[in-house]
Amino acid sequence: MTRAPLSDDAAAARLNDTLQHWAAQWNANSFVGSIEHQPLPDDKGHFHWLIRLRGEEKDVITLWLSLRQRTVFAETELMPAPDEHHDELYRYLLVKNHELRELYLAIGPEEGIYLVTQIPINELTIERLDELVGATVHYVDEMYPTAMTMGLPSVYRRRRPR
């Protein structure tokens, strides 16, 4: 069995190059907002990137990438912790989770609902990154209005189509 390489400064530089090349392809499109990079590792030795994307239903979708020991962990918050209709919301999300490809739903920090995945370091190519970003935007735009209407109806009002 061949194991994925351990991450280090060189892996962080390769991932940063992949992100920059990917962003250059999307530069003419208003879909990608910005990419920020934390050049020094955190206290766990992880490097971090933040990609801001523009969605249809949720104006800004923030995708966090963390370079871990052997994987790139990706996460985006679908919605904050729900206030109401927990059973119905979690049932809806579990059914949707079964349909997802590339990402899966999870309860994250402060009980928020997140889309997450882990990709081996050497598998995060420009093409795989494109699939990840596309899936993220698609799933957030698809689930956000229903999830927010169910879990936070007092603070969310669906926007009218543009």
N, C-alpha and C positions, 0 to 999 in steps of 0.2 A: 504494500500500500504506500503510495506516495503522498506525503503530507504537504499541505500548503506551506509556503515559506513563512517564516516569522516576520512580523513587521519590524521595520527600523526606519531610520532617516531616509534611506534609499527608497523604501516602499512608499513612504509618505511623498517623496518627490515624484515618483512614478504616478501615484494616484493624483497628485496635483496637476501634473502634465496632462493626464487623461481628462480631468475635469476642464482644464483650460482649452484643450483641443475640442472637446464636446461643446463648450460654451461658444467657441468661435464659429462653429457650424450654425448655431442658433442666434448669432449676433444680430442678424437682420430681422429676426422675428421678435415681437414684443412678448412672447411667451416666457422667456427667461428674464428675470429681473436682475439679480446679481449673485455672485459667488464670493463668499468670504472664507478665509482660511486662517486657522489658528496655527502659526508656524512652529510653535513649541508644544511638546506633548503635555497632557495634563498629569496629575499626580499618579495616575494608573499607567502612564506611558502611551496613552491614546492621542492621536492627532484628530482634529475635527475640521469639518467644512460645513458651511451653511449655504444652501441654494434656495434663493427666493424665486418662486414661480407664480405666474398669474393664472388664476382659475376663472371659470365662468360663475360658479355659485359662491365660492369663497374667494374673495379678492386676492389674497396673498396666501400661498401655500408654501410653508417653510419645510424643506427637506434637510434633515441633519444627517451627515455621514460621519462616522467615527471609525478610524482605522484602529482595529484591535490587534490582538496577537497574531491571528491567522485569517481574520475576516474583516470585511467592511460592514459595519452595522448601519442600517438606514432606518430612519424613523421620521414620521410626520404626524402632528396632532390632527386628528379628524375633528374632534370637538372636546371642550372641557368636560369635567365631571357632570353628569346629568343631575338635575334637581327633581325631575318627575318621571313617572311612567317607566321605572327601571326595568321591570319584567318584560314589558313590551319592547322596549328599546334593545335590551340584551338579546331577546329572541330574534328580532330583526337583524341585529349584527351577527349573531351566530349563523343564521341562514345565509347572509351575505358572505360570511367568512368562507363557507363551503364553496362558493363560486369564484373566489379570488385566485388569481395567478400572480406569481412573483412576490406578492405581499400577503400578510395576514394581519388580522385585527387583534389588538391586545389592550388590556387595561394598563396604563402607565402611571407616571408620576402624578400625584394628587388626584388619582382616580379618573384621569382623562382617558379618552379613547384614541388609540394610535394605530397607524398602519406601520408595520415593521417588517424587516427582513435582514438576513445575513448572507453575504456573498463572499466566497473565498477570494482572497486578495488578488490572485493571479487570474481570476475570471471577470474582474470588473474592467471590461473593455469599453470603448466608446459606444459600441452597439448595445452592450448590456446596460450601460448607464442610460442610454436613450430609452430602452425598454422600461427600466426602473422609473425614470421620470415620467414617461408616458402613462404607465400604470398608476403611478401616484396621483397625477392630475385627474385621470379618468375616474378613479375610484373615489377621490374626494368630491369631485363634482357630482358624481352619481349618488353618493350616500349622505353627504353633508346636509342637504335640505331636509330629508326625511328624518335623519338622526337628530338634528337640532329641533325640528318641529315636535318630535316625540319627547326628547329629554330636557329641552330648555324652551318650552313654548312661551313662557312669559318674557323672554328676552330676544327671541328670534322671530322675525317676520321675513318670509321669503320675498326676495326681490322680484320685480317684474322682469320678464325677458327683455333684453336690449333690442 
